[in-house]
Amino acid sequence: MSDYVNKNTCRTYNLSVTTALVQLQPETCSEVIIINKTGNSINVFDNGFVATSAALLLDTDESIILRGITNTSAVSAKTLAGSGYIYYRTQNFSNHPL
């Protein structure tokens, strides 16, 4: 029997966001978990859609999983007011594919 190799390489980041749109650190993945700890609501955008009508609104202390991406560089965020940190974790899949 060979040693188990976990192919789901994950990375964790934190990012300071303000009212100016900021792109997440580039990381190859298929999904990203974003946790808003800014103390303010944030808008999250993906795939170059940055109009308010395309925003996902995330209140402080809420989290979301964005699936169907290929890189976190396709995701950006900004606060509605003020500044603070978001935390995010990249992963390639949610469940273990046996």
Biopython code that builds the backbone (N, CA, C, O; Angstrom):
import numpy as np
from Bio.PDB.StructureBuilder import StructureBuilder

atoms = [
    (1, "MET", "N", (0.845, -1.181, 0.000)),
    (1, "MET", "CA", (0.000, 0.000, 0.000)),
    (1, "MET", "C", (0.891, 1.244, 0.000)),
    (1, "MET", "O", (1.840, 1.336, 0.779)),
    (2, "SER", "N", (0.581, 2.184, -0.866)),
    (2, "SER", "CA", (1.384, 3.398, -0.953)),
    (2, "SER", "C", (0.887, 4.454, 0.034)),
    (2, "SER", "O", (-0.238, 4.386, 0.530)),
    (3, "ASP", "N", (1.751, 5.425, 0.304)),
    (3, "ASP", "CA", (1.385, 6.516, 1.202)),
    (3, "ASP", "C", (0.302, 7.378, 0.567)),
    (3, "ASP", "O", (0.271, 7.576, -0.648)),
    (4, "TYR", "N", (-0.573, 7.879, 1.406)),
    (4, "TYR", "CA", (-1.649, 8.769, 0.960)),
    (4, "TYR", "C", (-1.059, 10.121, 0.572)),
    (4, "TYR", "O", (-0.208, 10.654, 1.285)),
    (5, "VAL", "N", (-1.505, 10.677, -0.553)),
    (5, "VAL", "CA", (-1.086, 12.002, -0.994)),
    (5, "VAL", "C", (-2.340, 12.852, -1.174)),
    (5, "VAL", "O", (-3.204, 12.521, -1.987)),
    (6, "ASN", "N", (-2.442, 13.928, -0.430)),
    (6, "ASN", "CA", (-3.582, 14.835, -0.526)),
    (6, "ASN", "C", (-3.344, 15.774, -1.706)),
    (6, "ASN", "O", (-2.415, 16.581, -1.690)),
    (7, "LYS", "N", (-4.190, 15.661, -2.726)),
    (7, "LYS", "CA", (-4.043, 16.491, -3.917)),
    (7, "LYS", "C", (-4.772, 17.823, -3.792)),
    (7, "LYS", "O", (-4.694, 18.657, -4.694)),
    (8, "ASN", "N", (-5.476, 18.031, -2.686)),
    (8, "ASN", "CA", (-6.219, 19.271, -2.481)),
    (8, "ASN", "C", (-5.336, 20.274, -1.738)),
    (8, "ASN", "O", (-5.491, 20.473, -0.533)),
    (9, "THR", "N", (-4.424, 20.894, -2.455)),
    (9, "THR", "CA", (-3.521, 21.874, -1.864)),
    (9, "THR", "C", (-4.291, 23.161, -1.578)),
    (9, "THR", "O", (-4.882, 23.752, -2.483)),
    (10, "CYS", "N", (-4.281, 23.588, -0.328)),
    (10, "CYS", "CA", (-5.016, 24.780, 0.096)),
    (10, "CYS", "C", (-4.027, 25.840, 0.570)),
    (10, "CYS", "O", (-2.933, 25.523, 1.038)),
    (11, "ARG", "N", (-4.427, 27.097, 0.441)),
    (11, "ARG", "CA", (-3.645, 28.219, 0.947)),
    (11, "ARG", "C", (-4.573, 29.178, 1.659)),
    (11, "ARG", "O", (-5.727, 29.337, 1.260)),
    (12, "THR", "N", (-4.082, 29.823, 2.711)),
    (12, "THR", "CA", (-4.860, 30.782, 3.477)),
    (12, "THR", "C", (-4.198, 32.151, 3.398)),
    (12, "THR", "O", (-2.975, 32.266, 3.485)),
    (13, "TYR", "N", (-5.017, 33.188, 3.232)),
    (13, "TYR", "CA", (-4.528, 34.558, 3.093)),
    (13, "TYR", "C", (-5.387, 35.506, 3.922)),
    (13, "TYR", "O", (-6.509, 35.173, 4.303)),
    (14, "ASN", "N", (-4.844, 36.695, 4.196)),
    (14, "ASN", "CA", (-5.658, 37.813, 4.674)),
    (14, "ASN", "C", (-5.329, 38.998, 3.786)),
    (14, "ASN", "O", (-4.229, 39.101, 3.242)),
    (15, "LEU", "N", (-6.296, 39.888, 3.648)),
    (15, "LEU", "CA", (-6.153, 40.991, 2.713)),
    (15, "LEU", "C", (-6.840, 42.220, 3.274)),
    (15, "LEU", "O", (-8.000, 42.157, 3.680)),
    (16, "SER", "N", (-6.134, 43.333, 3.299)),
    (16, "SER", "CA", (-6.715, 44.602, 3.717)),
    (16, "SER", "C", (-7.526, 45.164, 2.562)),
    (16, "SER", "O", (-7.026, 45.293, 1.445)),
    (17, "VAL", "N", (-8.789, 45.501, 2.840)),
    (17, "VAL", "CA", (-9.653, 46.074, 1.805)),
    (17, "VAL", "C", (-10.199, 47.410, 2.275)),
    (17, "VAL", "O", (-10.396, 47.640, 3.469)),
    (18, "THR", "N", (-10.438, 48.287, 1.307)),
    (18, "THR", "CA", (-11.007, 49.608, 1.553)),
    (18, "THR", "C", (-12.158, 49.793, 0.569)),
    (18, "THR", "O", (-12.668, 48.822, 0.012)),
    (19, "THR", "N", (-12.555, 51.019, 0.364)),
    (19, "THR", "CA", (-13.627, 51.308, -0.597)),
    (19, "THR", "C", (-13.135, 51.229, -2.034)),
    (19, "THR", "O", (-13.933, 51.321, -2.968)),
    (20, "ALA", "N", (-11.830, 51.060, -2.222)),
    (20, "ALA", "CA", (-11.261, 50.864, -3.564)),
    (20, "ALA", "C", (-11.194, 49.363, -3.851)),
    (20, "ALA", "O", (-10.807, 48.576, -2.988)),
    (21, "LEU", "N", (-11.565, 48.986, -5.039)),
    (21, "LEU", "CA", (-11.586, 47.581, -5.428)),
    (21, "LEU", "C", (-10.182, 46.989, -5.379)),
    (21, "LEU", "O", (-9.237, 47.576, -5.906)),
    (22, "VAL", "N", (-10.048, 45.815, -4.737)),
    (22, "VAL", "CA", (-8.758, 45.139, -4.642)),
    (22, "VAL", "C", (-8.931, 43.673, -5.052)),
    (22, "VAL", "O", (-9.902, 43.014, -4.681)),
    (23, "GLN", "N", (-7.973, 43.192, -5.818)),
    (23, "GLN", "CA", (-7.980, 41.828, -6.321)),
    (23, "GLN", "C", (-7.337, 40.896, -5.292)),
    (23, "GLN", "O", (-6.376, 41.277, -4.624)),
    (24, "LEU", "N", (-7.865, 39.679, -5.163)),
    (24, "LEU", "CA", (-7.269, 38.695, -4.280)),
    (24, "LEU", "C", (-5.933, 38.230, -4.846)),
    (24, "LEU", "O", (-5.719, 38.241, -6.058)),
    (25, "GLN", "N", (-5.041, 37.824, -3.951)),
    (25, "GLN", "CA", (-3.723, 37.302, -4.332)),
    (25, "GLN", "C", (-3.896, 36.128, -5.286)),
    (25, "GLN", "O", (-4.652, 35.211, -4.964)),
    (26, "PRO", "N", (-3.238, 36.105, -6.442)),
    (26, "PRO", "CA", (-3.416, 35.013, -7.396)),
    (26, "PRO", "C", (-3.024, 33.652, -6.824)),
    (26, "PRO", "O", (-1.925, 33.480, -6.296)),
    (27, "GLU", "N", (-3.922, 32.708, -6.936)),
    (27, "GLU", "CA", (-3.681, 31.334, -6.493)),
    (27, "GLU", "C", (-4.581, 30.423, -7.319)),
    (27, "GLU", "O", (-5.794, 30.627, -7.359)),
    (28, "THR", "N", (-4.009, 29.433, -7.970)),
    (28, "THR", "CA", (-4.793, 28.490, -8.753)),
    (28, "THR", "C", (-5.667, 27.669, -7.818)),
    (28, "THR", "O", (-5.178, 27.081, -6.854)),
    (29, "CYS", "N", (-6.965, 27.632, -8.110)),
    (29, "CYS", "CA", (-7.920, 26.878, -7.295)),
    (29, "CYS", "C", (-9.249, 26.810, -8.035)),
    (29, "CYS", "O", (-9.436, 27.483, -9.049)),
    (30, "SER", "N", (-10.169, 25.999, -7.529)),
    (30, "SER", "CA", (-11.502, 25.952, -8.134)),
    (30, "SER", "C", (-12.551, 26.607, -7.247)),
    (30, "SER", "O", (-13.678, 26.841, -7.684)),
    (31, "GLU", "N", (-12.182, 26.905, -5.993)),
    (31, "GLU", "CA", (-13.102, 27.610, -5.108)),
    (31, "GLU", "C", (-12.335, 28.345, -4.021)),
    (31, "GLU", "O", (-11.199, 28.004, -3.689)),
    (32, "VAL", "N", (-12.995, 29.366, -3.478)),
    (32, "VAL", "CA", (-12.375, 30.165, -2.429)),
    (32, "VAL", "C", (-13.429, 30.473, -1.365)),
    (32, "VAL", "O", (-14.564, 30.827, -1.683)),
    (33, "ILE", "N", (-13.037, 30.332, -0.109)),
    (33, "ILE", "CA", (-13.885, 30.686, 1.025)),
    (33, "ILE", "C", (-13.444, 32.074, 1.474)),
    (33, "ILE", "O", (-12.264, 32.291, 1.750)),
    (34, "ILE", "N", (-14.389, 33.021, 1.550)),
    (34, "ILE", "CA", (-14.079, 34.389, 1.958)),
    (34, "ILE", "C", (-14.818, 34.682, 3.260)),
    (34, "ILE", "O", (-16.019, 34.433, 3.368)),
    (35, "ILE", "N", (-14.099, 35.209, 4.245)),
    (35, "ILE", "CA", (-14.675, 35.582, 5.533)),
    (35, "ILE", "C", (-14.462, 37.078, 5.718)),
    (35, "ILE", "O", (-13.333, 37.565, 5.651)),
    (36, "ASN", "N", (-15.547, 37.801, 5.949)),
    (36, "ASN", "CA", (-15.487, 39.252, 6.105)),
    (36, "ASN", "C", (-15.322, 39.611, 7.575)),
    (36, "ASN", "O", (-16.228, 39.387, 8.378)),
    (37, "LYS", "N", (-14.175, 40.162, 7.925)),
    (37, "LYS", "CA", (-13.904, 40.632, 9.289)),
    (37, "LYS", "C", (-13.572, 42.118, 9.292)),
    (37, "LYS", "O", (-12.844, 42.591, 10.165)),
    (38, "THR", "N", (-14.109, 42.864, 8.309)),
    (38, "THR", "CA", (-13.780, 44.288, 8.182)),
    (38, "THR", "C", (-14.506, 45.173, 9.181)),
    (38, "THR", "O", (-14.068, 46.290, 9.456)),
    (39, "GLY", "N", (-15.617, 44.680, 9.729)),
    (39, "GLY", "CA", (-16.463, 45.536, 10.555)),
    (39, "GLY", "C", (-17.464, 46.307, 9.705)),
    (39, "GLY", "O", (-18.264, 47.081, 10.232)),
    (40, "ASN", "N", (-17.421, 46.101, 8.404)),
    (40, "ASN", "CA", (-18.318, 46.755, 7.444)),
    (40, "ASN", "C", (-18.792, 45.724, 6.426)),
    (40, "ASN", "O", (-18.203, 44.650, 6.308)),
    (41, "SER", "N", (-19.830, 46.040, 5.709)),
    (41, "SER", "CA", (-20.260, 45.183, 4.601)),
    (41, "SER", "C", (-19.269, 45.332, 3.458)),
    (41, "SER", "O", (-18.660, 46.387, 3.279)),
    (42, "ILE", "N", (-19.115, 44.259, 2.685)),
    (42, "ILE", "CA", (-18.249, 44.310, 1.510)),
    (42, "ILE", "C", (-19.026, 43.842, 0.289)),
    (42, "ILE", "O", (-20.012, 43.113, 0.399)),
    (43, "ASN", "N", (-18.568, 44.270, -0.861)),
    (43, "ASN", "CA", (-19.042, 43.741, -2.138)),
    (43, "ASN", "C", (-17.949, 42.850, -2.691)),
    (43, "ASN", "O", (-16.777, 43.228, -2.703)),
    (44, "VAL", "N", (-18.332, 41.662, -3.153)),
    (44, "VAL", "CA", (-17.404, 40.709, -3.759)),
    (44, "VAL", "C", (-17.794, 40.551, -5.218)),
    (44, "VAL", "O", (-18.974, 40.414, -5.541)),
    (45, "PHE", "N", (-16.807, 40.572, -6.093)),
    (45, "PHE", "CA", (-17.039, 40.475, -7.536)),
    (45, "PHE", "C", (-16.188, 39.340, -8.097)),
    (45, "PHE", "O", (-15.167, 38.973, -7.516)),
    (46, "ASP", "N", (-16.616, 38.789, -9.233)),
    (46, "ASP", "CA", (-15.792, 37.778, -9.889)),
    (46, "ASP", "C", (-15.826, 37.933, -11.400)),
    (46, "ASP", "O", (-16.734, 38.543, -11.965)),
    (47, "ASN", "N", (-14.822, 37.370, -12.031)),
    (47, "ASN", "CA", (-14.706, 37.284, -13.485)),
    (47, "ASN", "C", (-14.835, 38.623, -14.202)),
    (47, "ASN", "O", (-15.387, 38.685, -15.300)),
    (48, "GLY", "N", (-14.330, 39.694, -13.592)),
    (48, "GLY", "CA", (-14.311, 40.994, -14.244)),
    (48, "GLY", "C", (-15.609, 41.780, -14.178)),
    (48, "GLY", "O", (-15.677, 42.897, -14.691)),
    (49, "PHE", "N", (-16.630, 41.225, -13.563)),
    (49, "PHE", "CA", (-17.895, 41.945, -13.420)),
    (49, "PHE", "C", (-17.813, 42.803, -12.168)),
    (49, "PHE", "O", (-17.820, 42.270, -11.058)),
    (50, "VAL", "N", (-17.736, 44.123, -12.319)),
    (50, "VAL", "CA", (-17.531, 45.004, -11.170)),
    (50, "VAL", "C", (-18.659, 46.011, -10.980)),
    (50, "VAL", "O", (-18.537, 46.919, -10.157)),
    (51, "ALA", "N", (-19.750, 45.870, -11.720)),
    (51, "ALA", "CA", (-20.909, 46.738, -11.510)),
    (51, "ALA", "C", (-21.602, 46.326, -10.214)),
    (51, "ALA", "O", (-21.624, 45.145, -9.867)),
    (52, "THR", "N", (-22.162, 47.290, -9.508)),
    (52, "THR", "CA", (-22.860, 46.999, -8.244)),
    (52, "THR", "C", (-23.936, 45.938, -8.435)),
    (52, "THR", "O", (-24.197, 45.151, -7.525)),
    (53, "SER", "N", (-24.558, 45.908, -9.604)),
    (53, "SER", "CA", (-25.598, 44.910, -9.865)),
    (53, "SER", "C", (-25.038, 43.496, -9.948)),
    (53, "SER", "O", (-25.804, 42.533, -9.909)),
    (54, "ALA", "N", (-23.712, 43.348, -10.061)),
    (54, "ALA", "CA", (-23.076, 42.031, -10.116)),
    (54, "ALA", "C", (-22.401, 41.660, -8.804)),
    (54, "ALA", "O", (-21.734, 40.628, -8.728)),
    (55, "ALA", "N", (-22.563, 42.484, -7.768)),
    (55, "ALA", "CA", (-21.875, 42.267, -6.491)),
    (55, "ALA", "C", (-22.585, 41.243, -5.620)),
    (55, "ALA", "O", (-23.812, 41.135, -5.627)),
    (56, "LEU", "N", (-21.787, 40.499, -4.872)),
    (56, "LEU", "CA", (-22.298, 39.671, -3.787)),
    (56, "LEU", "C", (-22.062, 40.462, -2.506)),
    (56, "LEU", "O", (-20.919, 40.769, -2.170)),
    (57, "LEU", "N", (-23.124, 40.791, -1.794)),
    (57, "LEU", "CA", (-23.013, 41.572, -0.568)),
    (57, "LEU", "C", (-22.737, 40.635, 0.595)),
    (57, "LEU", "O", (-23.467, 39.667, 0.811)),
    (58, "LEU", "N", (-21.688, 40.925, 1.338)),
    (58, "LEU", "CA", (-21.293, 40.096, 2.472)),
    (58, "LEU", "C", (-21.150, 40.995, 3.694)),
    (58, "LEU", "O", (-20.265, 41.849, 3.749)),
    (59, "ASP", "N", (-22.026, 40.797, 4.668)),
    (59, "ASP", "CA", (-21.961, 41.590, 5.892)),
    (59, "ASP", "C", (-20.781, 41.148, 6.745)),
    (59, "ASP", "O", (-20.228, 40.068, 6.534)),
    (60, "THR", "N", (-20.392, 41.979, 7.708)),
    (60, "THR", "CA", (-19.278, 41.641, 8.580)),
    (60, "THR", "C", (-19.581, 40.348, 9.335)),
    (60, "THR", "O", (-20.719, 40.111, 9.742)),
    (61, "ASP", "N", (-18.572, 39.528, 9.516)),
    (61, "ASP", "CA", (-18.643, 38.216, 10.178)),
    (61, "ASP", "C", (-19.412, 37.168, 9.377)),
    (61, "ASP", "O", (-19.715, 36.098, 9.903)),
    (62, "GLU", "N", (-19.729, 37.451, 8.126)),
    (62, "GLU", "CA", (-20.329, 36.448, 7.251)),
    (62, "GLU", "C", (-19.247, 35.857, 6.359)),
    (62, "GLU", "O", (-18.176, 36.436, 6.183)),
    (63, "SER", "N", (-19.554, 34.683, 5.797)),
    (63, "SER", "CA", (-18.622, 34.033, 4.883)),
    (63, "SER", "C", (-19.374, 33.511, 3.669)),
    (63, "SER", "O", (-20.597, 33.369, 3.688)),
    (64, "ILE", "N", (-18.626, 33.231, 2.624)),
    (64, "ILE", "CA", (-19.202, 32.721, 1.380)),
    (64, "ILE", "C", (-18.163, 31.826, 0.716)),
    (64, "ILE", "O", (-16.960, 32.028, 0.881)),
    (65, "ILE", "N", (-18.633, 30.842, -0.032)),
    (65, "ILE", "CA", (-17.755, 30.017, -0.860)),
    (65, "ILE", "C", (-18.081, 30.311, -2.315)),
    (65, "ILE", "O", (-19.220, 30.143, -2.749)),
    (66, "LEU", "N", (-17.078, 30.751, -3.066)),
    (66, "LEU", "CA", (-17.235, 30.977, -4.499)),
    (66, "LEU", "C", (-16.650, 29.776, -5.227)),
    (66, "LEU", "O", (-15.472, 29.456, -5.067)),
    (67, "ARG", "N", (-17.474, 29.118, -6.022)),
    (67, "ARG", "CA", (-17.030, 27.949, -6.784)),
    (67, "ARG", "C", (-16.995, 28.288, -8.266)),
    (67, "ARG", "O", (-17.559, 29.293, -8.699)),
    (68, "GLY", "N", (-16.331, 27.442, -9.034)),
    (68, "GLY", "CA", (-16.314, 27.621, -10.478)),
    (68, "GLY", "C", (-15.305, 28.632, -10.971)),
    (68, "GLY", "O", (-15.439, 29.154, -12.078)),
    (69, "ILE", "N", (-14.297, 28.916, -10.167)),
    (69, "ILE", "CA", (-13.226, 29.810, -10.610)),
    (69, "ILE", "C", (-11.999, 28.960, -10.925)),
    (69, "ILE", "O", (-11.958, 27.781, -10.573)),
    (70, "THR", "N", (-11.024, 29.532, -11.566)),
    (70, "THR", "CA", (-9.769, 28.821, -11.828)),
    (70, "THR", "C", (-8.584, 29.482, -11.133)),
    (70, "THR", "O", (-7.500, 28.907, -11.039)),
    (71, "ASN", "N", (-8.813, 30.709, -10.645)),
    (71, "ASN", "CA", (-7.759, 31.436, -9.946)),
    (71, "ASN", "C", (-8.412, 32.531, -9.106)),
    (71, "ASN", "O", (-9.383, 33.155, -9.534)),
    (72, "THR", "N", (-7.872, 32.759, -7.911)),
    (72, "THR", "CA", (-8.438, 33.807, -7.058)),
    (72, "THR", "C", (-8.228, 35.199, -7.643)),
    (72, "THR", "O", (-8.866, 36.153, -7.199)),
    (73, "SER", "N", (-7.345, 35.330, -8.630)),
    (73, "SER", "CA", (-7.176, 36.634, -9.272)),
    (73, "SER", "C", (-8.436, 37.064, -10.017)),
    (73, "SER", "O", (-8.547, 38.222, -10.420)),
    (74, "ALA", "N", (-9.386, 36.147, -10.207)),
    (74, "ALA", "CA", (-10.673, 36.482, -10.829)),
    (74, "ALA", "C", (-11.648, 37.091, -9.827)),
    (74, "ALA", "O", (-12.747, 37.499, -10.202)),
    (75, "VAL", "N", (-11.252, 37.155, -8.550)),
    (75, "VAL", "CA", (-12.126, 37.645, -7.486)),
    (75, "VAL", "C", (-11.558, 38.935, -6.909)),
    (75, "VAL", "O", (-10.353, 39.050, -6.687)),
    (76, "SER", "N", (-12.436, 39.901, -6.668)),
    (76, "SER", "CA", (-12.031, 41.157, -6.046)),
    (76, "SER", "C", (-13.093, 41.585, -5.048)),
    (76, "SER", "O", (-14.221, 41.094, -5.071)),
    (77, "ALA", "N", (-12.716, 42.510, -4.169)),
    (77, "ALA", "CA", (-13.637, 42.946, -3.115)),
    (77, "ALA", "C", (-13.354, 44.389, -2.738)),
    (77, "ALA", "O", (-12.271, 44.918, -2.988)),
    (78, "LYS", "N", (-14.363, 45.016, -2.127)),
    (78, "LYS", "CA", (-14.197, 46.357, -1.561)),
    (78, "LYS", "C", (-15.232, 46.535, -0.466)),
    (78, "LYS", "O", (-16.287, 45.900, -0.484)),
    (79, "THR", "N", (-14.924, 47.402, 0.484)),
    (79, "THR", "CA", (-15.877, 47.707, 1.544)),
    (79, "THR", "C", (-16.872, 48.742, 1.041)),
    (79, "THR", "O", (-16.604, 49.464, 0.080)),
    (80, "LEU", "N", (-18.021, 48.805, 1.699)),
    (80, "LEU", "CA", (-18.974, 49.860, 1.383)),
    (80, "LEU", "C", (-18.598, 51.144, 2.112)),
    (80, "LEU", "O", (-18.973, 52.239, 1.692)),
    (81, "ALA", "N", (-17.854, 51.000, 3.209)),
    (81, "ALA", "CA", (-17.350, 52.137, 3.984)),
    (81, "ALA", "C", (-16.199, 51.636, 4.848)),
    (81, "ALA", "O", (-16.183, 50.474, 5.254)),
    (82, "GLY", "N", (-15.252, 52.499, 5.126)),
    (82, "GLY", "CA", (-14.161, 52.128, 6.024)),
    (82, "GLY", "C", (-13.192, 51.141, 5.399)),
    (82, "GLY", "O", (-13.106, 51.007, 4.178)),
    (83, "SER", "N", (-12.468, 50.456, 6.270)),
    (83, "SER", "CA", (-11.485, 49.473, 5.818)),
    (83, "SER", "C", (-11.368, 48.367, 6.860)),
    (83, "SER", "O", (-11.863, 48.499, 7.979)),
    (84, "GLY", "N", (-10.724, 47.301, 6.488)),
    (84, "GLY", "CA", (-10.511, 46.176, 7.387)),
    (84, "GLY", "C", (-9.988, 44.987, 6.619)),
    (84, "GLY", "O", (-9.602, 45.104, 5.455)),
    (85, "TYR", "N", (-9.976, 43.836, 7.277)),
    (85, "TYR", "CA", (-9.412, 42.638, 6.675)),
    (85, "TYR", "C", (-10.473, 41.614, 6.305)),
    (85, "TYR", "O", (-11.443, 41.389, 7.030)),
    (86, "ILE", "N", (-10.248, 41.001, 5.144)),
    (86, "ILE", "CA", (-10.978, 39.789, 4.803)),
    (86, "ILE", "C", (-9.976, 38.645, 4.893)),
    (86, "ILE", "O", (-8.773, 38.851, 4.733)),
    (87, "TYR", "N", (-10.462, 37.473, 5.143)),
    (87, "TYR", "CA", (-9.638, 36.273, 5.207)),
    (87, "TYR", "C", (-10.186, 35.310, 4.176)),
    (87, "TYR", "O", (-11.401, 35.204, 4.010)),
    (88, "TYR", "N", (-9.305, 34.608, 3.480)),
    (88, "TYR", "CA", (-9.792, 33.660, 2.493)),
    (88, "TYR", "C", (-8.885, 32.445, 2.394)),
    (88, "TYR", "O", (-7.685, 32.504, 2.665)),
    (89, "ARG", "N", (-9.503, 31.345, 1.997)),
    (89, "ARG", "CA", (-8.801, 30.072, 1.855)),
    (89, "ARG", "C", (-9.141, 29.477, 0.507)),
    (89, "ARG", "O", (-10.310, 29.342, 0.146)),
    (90, "THR", "N", (-8.110, 29.125, -0.230)),
    (90, "THR", "CA", (-8.296, 28.518, -1.534)),
    (90, "THR", "C", (-8.333, 27.001, -1.389)),
    (90, "THR", "O", (-7.715, 26.438, -0.485)),
    (91, "GLN", "N", (-9.061, 26.350, -2.283)),
    (91, "GLN", "CA", (-9.047, 24.897, -2.326)),
    (91, "GLN", "C", (-9.447, 24.457, -3.724)),
    (91, "GLN", "O", (-10.032, 25.219, -4.493)),
    (92, "ASN", "N", (-9.119, 23.220, -4.029)),
    (92, "ASN", "CA", (-9.412, 22.691, -5.355)),
    (92, "ASN", "C", (-10.720, 21.917, -5.408)),
    (92, "ASN", "O", (-11.303, 21.765, -6.481)),
    (93, "PHE", "N", (-11.185, 21.430, -4.278)),
    (93, "PHE", "CA", (-12.466, 20.752, -4.215)),
    (93, "PHE", "C", (-12.944, 20.705, -2.780)),
    (93, "PHE", "O", (-12.143, 20.751, -1.846)),
    (94, "SER", "N", (-14.275, 20.612, -2.603)),
    (94, "SER", "CA", (-14.876, 20.620, -1.268)),
    (94, "SER", "C", (-14.852, 19.251, -0.607)),
    (94, "SER", "O", (-14.682, 19.142, 0.607)),
    (95, "ASN", "N", (-15.020, 18.227, -1.397)),
    (95, "ASN", "CA", (-15.109, 16.869, -0.862)),
    (95, "ASN", "C", (-13.967, 16.028, -1.403)),
    (95, "ASN", "O", (-13.414, 16.316, -2.465)),
    (96, "HIS", "N", (-13.629, 15.012, -0.679)),
    (96, "HIS", "CA", (-12.532, 14.150, -1.081)),
    (96, "HIS", "C", (-12.966, 13.229, -2.216)),
    (96, "HIS", "O", (-13.864, 12.408, -2.031)),
    (97, "PRO", "N", (-12.351, 13.350, -3.373)),
    (97, "PRO", "CA", (-12.721, 12.472, -4.501)),
    (97, "PRO", "C", (-11.988, 11.126, -4.405)),
    (97, "PRO", "O", (-10.791, 11.050, -4.681)),
    (98, "LEU", "N", (-12.676, 10.118, -4.031)),
    (98, "LEU", "CA", (-12.045, 8.786, -3.919)),
    (98, "LEU", "C", (-12.136, 8.035, -5.210)),
    (98, "LEU", "O", (-11.661, 6.903, -5.301)),
]
sb = StructureBuilder()
sb.init_structure("model")
sb.init_model(0)
sb.init_chain("A")
sb.init_seg("    ")
for serial, (resi, resn, name, xyz) in enumerate(atoms, 1):
    if name == "N":
        sb.init_residue(resn, " ", resi, " ")
    sb.init_atom(name, np.array(xyz, "f"), 0.0, 1.0, " ", f" {name:<3s}", serial, name[0])
structure = sb.get_structure()
